[in-house]
Amino acid sequence: MSYVEELMPCPYDSSHRIPPHSMQRHLFKCRKNNPSTKLVACPFNTAHHVPERELKLHVESCDDRATFELYKYSISSGSSSTSSNSSYKDEEPELIYYNVDTPQEPGITLQNDDECWDDSAVPAYNPQQYCRTAKIIRKATLMAPVAKQQFYREEYHRHREIRMALEMKDTKAQSQRNDDHVSYDKPAFKEYRSPVSESTAKEPRKAPVQNPLDQHKDRPMEKKQNNHQQKRRFRVRDNRSKVLVNAIGEISGRLSMNLNVGY
């Protein structure tokens, strides 16, 4: 057999002669180049492309059907080498294709499943509700000037309430941590103290004796004011002394001038 006789014609263009091992790749390209030609693939060999109305006839006479038939049917008893043609024809073949034992108990299917996501009780996601409660910055778009002012005023109050709620939450968490924290500097148990005697309990407590010099010791603001007033008094005295010195100098100058004129 020559090499030319082994070539197969293309179902889309009879002028195309393709080797059998390259037919699949050629059909993939040739189908795109001929979109008007409507062909369907054979179920036994995808390299066989025929018109849809001729598919049933081609399936009955396809050469590759024998491979599927051998896989689908088998002889239940006897060997192929020892059985005669007459006995081989009398025996009914056993179908092994999709020959699966039916389970006694029905399995779980989607029809028996009670779970349904379409009838869920969880509400749908609402972006507007989330934006009203989350700490995010919103913009007033496509609003009148008056509506924008009202919107930003409400946003200011909303952010302030959220900030106060977060601060209160942080304060509670910090106080809770402080209560749960055990200090290693101080003992975890209370120190035992002996009971106070009746004589000591009846004695009146005396007020501590305070030194008069230490009355203003813990008053830095009052001490600062006193220093300021004292500096102000000294400044006034200096100004007065300067005025007196200038007046005395002026009077002495006039007296000296009068004495010179008299002589």
Protein Blocks (a to p, Z undefined) as FASTA:
>chain_A
ZZklmpccdfkbmkbccdfklmmmmmmmmmmmmmmbccdddfkbmkbccdfklmmmmmmm
gfklmmmmmmmpccfbdcfklpcfklmmmpccddfehpacddfbdcddfklpmbdfklpc
bdcddfklmmmmmccddddehiafklmmmmmmmmmmmmmmmmmmmmmmmmmmmmmmmmmp
ccfkbcfbdcddddddfklmmpccddddddfklmmmmmmklmmmmmmmmmmmmmmmmmmm
mmmmmmmmmmmmmmmmmmmmmZZ
